[in-house]
């Protein structure tokens, strides 16, 4: 694991955007695995700016998002479909047919999961997977547990995740209890992985991810088994390492 500590959120975002941009320049038809949440927002803003300055071209890029809540329509402002559209896709020259998100409204979750894994495989696999991390060490919605499902699957969100994500909803009761997420194997099959974290509330998870035991109780610690992981964090998230 390569760990890069930047001064603050803005510097972390800039560094992350440069890494994504260099991937896309190197391979214009890159397949990117993308994340939602507060953490990558600054990185998306930087990438949009680079696009506006003609420094990056997304016309051949394909994307696969990590996860989506169950039973939130794409028009719901809390859905990850809405997030991606409004915070990134609509500002760049990516073709809508090249962007992929899990359908949390499906009646047949198993079929949706299988078909998503198949689409990733057919696209040639993820070249660069961007990840945030939950305060409990989750990546995507792979929550800590005695065992982890390796493929794309439906999950029950952990109480800490519901608590953490309630800031985006009017009340905690509105946070969906279930979601679909790509599994750990799908993440670990990516050629390169970029993990981002900012803020003191991520410091413990970052310490356990970088230097703790590899354990399904801290899903991000499994990244230690991958040969090409770059961790970019700000000073607050690095507080315990
Ligand atoms: P955050 O979420 O970026 O909103 O902190 C990260 C995550 O839960 O994976």
Boltz pocket constraint, residues with backbone or C-beta under 6 A from the ligand:
constraints:
  - pocket:
      binder: B
      contacts: [[A, 36], [A, 37], [A, 38], [A, 39], [A, 40], [A, 132], [A, 133], [A, 134], [A, 135], [A, 138], [A, 139], [A, 140]]
      max_distance: 6.0
